[in-house]
Amino acid sequence: MRAPTPIATSLDDLEPGDSGLIAEVRPPAELEAWAPWLTALGFEPGEPVRLISRARPGGDPLCVRVGGSTYALRRAEAACVRIWREVPRT
């Protein structure tokens, strides 16, 4: 069995129960104000993050745990958080 390979993805791509480490916060240019707001909440590079659940229907908002805190984020906000996630090599 091969070792897991880290890949970068966005927080909104995760399934409930998935986790990873935050790589960066990268909002679109028109929403640059979200970066300091998300960072102030604790979404900083190196922090562990886990997707707890998604609302039904539509999957918006997401319940996310970062560090020792739990937040509800809209999918658009979660899409700004890039994470490193380990996946098995095939």
C-alpha positions in Angstrom: 0.0 0.0 0.0 1.3 3.4 -1.0 1.5 6.4 1.3 -1.2 9.1 1.0 -0.6 12.0 -1.3 -1.5 15.5 -0.1 -3.7 17.4 -2.5 -5.1 21.0 -2.3 -8.8 21.4 -2.6 -11.4 23.9 -1.3 -13.3 23.4 1.9 -16.6 23.4 0.0 -15.5 20.3 -1.9 -15.3 18.1 1.2 -17.8 15.6 2.3 -19.0 15.5 6.0 -16.4 13.9 8.1 -13.5 14.9 5.8 -10.6 16.9 7.2 -7.3 18.5 6.3 -5.0 21.4 7.0 -5.6 24.9 5.8 -3.2 25.8 3.0 -4.4 29.4 2.3 -7.4 31.7 2.2 -7.9 32.9 -1.3 -11.2 34.8 -2.0 -12.0 36.2 -5.4 -10.8 39.7 -6.2 -14.2 41.3 -5.8 -14.5 39.7 -2.3 -11.0 40.5 -0.9 -12.6 41.6 2.4 -13.4 38.0 3.2 -9.7 37.1 3.7 -9.1 39.1 6.9 -12.5 38.1 8.2 -11.9 34.4 7.7 -8.4 34.7 9.1 -9.8 36.4 12.2 -12.1 33.5 12.7 -9.1 31.1 12.8 -8.9 30.0 9.1 -5.1 30.3 9.0 -2.5 28.2 7.1 -1.6 25.1 9.1 -4.8 24.9 11.2 -6.7 21.7 11.1 -10.2 21.9 9.6 -13.1 19.4 9.4 -16.4 19.5 7.6 -19.0 18.4 10.2 -22.2 18.6 8.0 -24.1 20.3 5.3 -27.6 21.8 5.5 -30.3 20.1 3.5 -31.5 20.8 0.9 -28.7 22.3 -1.2 -25.8 21.9 1.2 -25.7 25.5 2.2 -24.5 26.5 4.9 -21.8 24.1 6.0 -20.9 23.3 9.6 -17.1 23.6 9.9 -14.7 23.0 12.8 -11.4 24.8 12.7 -9.1 24.6 15.7 -11.4 24.5 18.7 -14.3 26.5 17.2 -17.3 25.5 15.1 -18.8 27.8 12.4 -21.5 27.9 9.8 -20.1 29.1 6.5 -21.9 29.7 3.2 -20.5 27.6 0.4 -19.1 30.7 -1.3 -17.1 31.5 1.9 -15.9 27.9 2.3 -14.7 27.9 -1.4 -12.2 30.6 -0.4 -10.4 28.2 2.0 -7.9 26.0 0.3 -6.9 22.9 2.3 -4.3 20.1 2.1 -6.0 16.8 2.2 -4.5 13.4 2.2 -5.8 10.9 -0.3 -4.6 7.4 -1.0 -2.4 6.9 -4.0 -3.7 4.5 -6.6 
